[in-house]
């Protein structure tokens, strides 16, 4: 579920409104599983929580369908918000992020995560490590799709994962590191474990505990303004694109190979789908 969906959903109508899950909410494109049965009734707030923390696509579809004007209006609102945020290389075709026509870049996703982090409800729901949800006569246990949420040593303010075969394992996360809060967007990891490993490597690098893996030299960012950088991290024979935003860091390492980054943004734009 894109964070753009969550941003649109946190506006009226009321979060306490009960919504029904119907057959149109079933994913017939990628056939992704859902534990919410057709016919179930959940509050809008409960659906938002499950969509954000556990990537429950059926919940995201129901949320987008139940606004004035329906899902088509909702998707137009998502794209309007993307333009407002300066996400020039992003376009949404559905509210779940499953469509292969959804596109974005790591740099745009950093902008989106930065905007989403300003919504207390999104911050709260994306950082729940687990949640018990009553659905009909059953009580379902949901876990966060980011295994680093709740892990000792990680102060995560916002986190959203995503996956399609086209995009690979993706994530956008804001974490408070030793030298300040940082937003990182990763795309195209082959597995969830590889994605988490890359996040830990980037953390070590930004905190000065590792050497940058690309770029002729490192520089230091000393600013209270938002800075958007890009880098490519090799993993075997595959390059994956990473963008990060140093929100207020005093000693955050940054890459210098801007030409390579720009080239990767162009080449990988079509694979940056279902990012968050």
C-alpha positions in Angstrom: 0.0 0.0 0.0 1.6 3.3 -1.0 2.0 6.0 1.7 0.1 8.3 -0.7 -2.9 6.1 0.0 -2.5 6.5 3.7 -2.1 10.2 3.5 -5.4 10.5 1.5 -7.1 8.1 4.0 -6.2 10.1 7.1 -8.5 12.9 5.9 -12.3 12.8 6.4 -14.5 10.8 6.4 -14.3 9.6 10.0 -11.8 6.9 10.8 -14.4 5.2 13.0 -16.8 4.5 10.1 -17.5 0.8 9.6 -16.6 -0.4 6.1 -17.6 -3.7 4.4 -15.1 -5.8 2.4 -16.6 -6.9 -0.9 -15.5 -8.9 -3.9 -14.2 -5.8 -5.8 -11.5 -5.5 -3.0 -10.0 -8.9 -3.9 -6.7 -8.8 -5.8 -7.3 -10.4 -9.1 -4.1 -9.0 -10.7 -1.4 -10.6 -8.6 -3.6 -12.8 -6.5 -2.0 -11.6 -3.3 -3.3 -13.4 -0.2 -5.5 -11.7 2.4 -6.7 -12.8 5.8 -9.7 -10.5 5.7 -12.7 -12.4 4.2 -15.2 -10.9 1.8 -18.2 -9.8 3.8 -16.1 -8.7 6.9 -16.8 -5.4 8.5 -13.9 -3.3 10.0 -13.5 0.3 11.0 -11.7 2.6 8.6 -9.0 3.0 11.2 -8.5 -0.7 11.6 -8.2 -1.1 7.8 -5.6 1.7 7.7 -3.6 0.1 10.5 -3.5 -3.3 8.8 -2.7 -1.8 5.4 0.2 0.1 6.8 1.8 -2.3 9.3 1.2 -5.5 7.4 0.7 -4.6 3.8 -2.9 -5.8 3.7 -3.9 -5.1 0.1 -7.5 -5.9 0.6 -7.7 -3.3 3.3 -6.1 -0.7 1.1 -8.6 -1.4 -1.7 -11.6 -1.1 0.6 -10.3 2.2 2.0 -9.9 3.7 -1.5 -13.3 2.5 -2.6 -15.2 4.0 0.3 -14.7 7.7 -0.3 -16.9 10.2 -2.2 -16.3 9.6 -5.9 -14.9 6.1 -5.4 -11.6 4.6 -6.2 -11.0 6.6 -9.4 -11.3 9.9 -7.4 -9.0 8.4 -4.8 -6.3 7.6 -7.3 -6.5 11.1 -8.8 -6.0 12.5 -5.3 -2.9 10.3 -4.9 -1.4 11.6 -8.1 -2.3 15.2 -7.2 -0.5 14.8 -3.9 2.5 13.3 -5.6 2.7 16.4 -7.9 2.3 18.7 -4.8 5.2 17.0 -3.2 7.4 17.4 -6.2 7.5 13.7 -7.1 8.1 14.4 -10.8 8.9 10.8 -11.7 6.0 9.0 -9.9 2.6 7.9 -11.1 -0.1 5.8 -9.4 -2.6 3.5 -11.1 -4.1 1.7 -8.1 -4.2 2.2 -4.3 -2.4 -1.1 -3.4 0.7 -0.5 -5.5 0.3 -3.9 -7.2 -0.2 -2.6 -10.7 2.9 -2.8 -13.0 2.0 0.7 -14.2 2.8 2.3 -10.8 6.2 3.9 -11.1 8.5 6.0 -8.9 12.1 6.6 -8.0 14.0 6.3 -4.8 14.4 10.1 -4.6 10.6 10.5 -5.0 9.9 7.9 -2.3 12.1 9.8 0.1 10.0 12.9 -0.5 6.8 10.8 0.1 8.2 9.2 3.3 9.2 12.7 4.6 5.6 13.9 4.0 4.0 10.8 5.5 6.2 11.2 8.6 4.3 14.4 9.5 1.1 12.4 10.1 1.1 11.0 13.7 -1.3 8.2 12.8 0.9 7.0 9.9 4.0 7.1 12.2 2.1 5.1 14.9 0.7 2.4 12.6 3.8 1.8 10.5 5.9 1.2 13.7 3.6 -1.3 15.4 5.6 -4.5 15.7 2.4 -6.6 16.0 -1.4 -6.2 16.5 -4.3 -8.4 17.4 -7.4 -7.7 15.1 -10.8 -9.1 15.7 -12.4 -10.1 12.4 -15.8 -11.6 12.8 -15.5 -14.5 15.3 -11.7 -14.8 14.9 -8.9 -12.8 16.4 -6.0 -12.5 13.9 -2.4 -11.8 14.9 -0.7 -9.4 12.5 3.1 -8.7 12.4 4.9 -5.7 10.9 6.2 -6.5 7.4 9.5 -4.8 8.4 11.4 -7.1 10.8 13.6 -4.2 12.1 10.6 -2.5 13.7 10.8 -3.1 17.4 14.3 -4.5 17.2 16.6 -3.3 20.0 18.9 -0.6 18.8 16.6 0.7 16.1 14.6 3.9 16.7 12.3 3.8 13.7 9.8 6.7 13.2 8.2 5.4 10.0 8.5 2.3 7.9 6.7 0.9 4.9 7.7 -2.2 2.9 6.5 -3.3 -0.5 6.9 -6.1 -3.0 6.1 -7.0 -6.6 8.0 -9.3 -8.9 8.8 -6.2 -11.0 10.1 -4.1 -8.2 11.6 -6.6 -5.8 11.6 -6.1 -2.1 11.4 -2.4 -1.3 11.3 -0.2 1.8 11.1 3.4 2.9 12.2 4.0 6.5 12.9 7.0 8.8 15.2 6.1 11.6 16.9 8.2 14.3 20.6 7.3 14.1 23.5 8.4 16.2 24.0 11.5 14.1 20.3 12.4 13.5 17.2 11.3 11.7 17.6 9.9 8.2 15.1 8.7 5.6 16.2 5.8 3.4 14.5 4.3 0.4 15.6 1.0 -1.0 14.4 -0.8 -4.1 14.9 -4.2 -5.8 16.3 -6.4 -3.0 16.0 -10.1 -3.9 14.8 -11.1 -0.5 13.5 -9.5 2.7 16.7 -10.6 4.5 18.8 -8.9 1.9 16.8 -5.7 2.3 17.3 -5.7 6.1 21.0 -6.4 5.6 21.3 -3.4 3.3 19.6 -1.2 5.8 22.0 -2.2 8.5 24.9 -1.6 6.2 23.7 1.8 5.3 23.2 2.6 9.0 26.8 1.6 9.8 28.0 3.7 6.9 26.0 6.8 7.9 27.1 6.5 11.5 30.8 6.4 10.4 31.3 2.7 11.2 31.9 1.6 7.6 33.4 2.7 4.3 31.1 3.8 1.5 30.8 1.0 -1.1 30.7 3.3 -4.1 32.1 6.8 -5.0 35.7 8.0 -5.0 35.4 9.7 -1.7 32.9 10.7 1.0 31.9 14.1 2.1 30.1 15.3 5.2 26.7 17.0 5.4 26.4 19.8 8.0 22.9 21.2 7.7 19.5 21.4 9.3 17.9 21.5 5.8 16.7 18.4 4.0 19.3 17.0 1.6 18.4 14.3 -1.0 21.3 12.1 -2.2 21.5 9.0 -4.3 23.9 6.1 -4.5 24.2 2.6 -6.0 25.1 -0.3 -3.9 26.4 -3.4 -5.6 25.2 -6.8 -4.5 26.8 -9.6 -6.6 26.2 -8.7 -10.2 23.1 -6.5 -9.5 23.0 -2.8 -8.7 20.2 -1.5 -6.6 19.3 2.1 -6.2 19.2 3.9 -2.9 18.2 7.4 -2.0 18.5 8.9 1.5 17.6 12.1 3.1 19.7 13.5 6.0 17.1 15.5 7.9 19.3 17.1 10.5 22.7 15.3 10.7 25.9 16.7 11.9 28.3 14.0 10.6 26.4 12.0 7.9 28.5 10.5 5.2 27.2 11.1 1.6 28.2 9.7 -1.8 29.7 11.8 -4.5 29.1 9.8 -7.6 26.1 11.8 -8.9 26.5 10.9 -12.5 26.1 7.2 -11.8 23.1 7.9 -9.6 21.3 9.9 -12.2 21.9 7.2 -14.8 20.5 4.5 -12.4 17.4 6.7 -11.7 16.6 6.7 -15.4 17.3 3.0 -16.0 15.5 1.7 -13.0 12.5 3.9 -13.0 10.2 1.3 -14.4 11.2 -1.2 -11.8 10.5 1.1 -8.9 6.9 -0.1 -8.6 5.0 -1.0 -5.4 7.7 0.8 -3.5 5.7 1.5 -0.4 
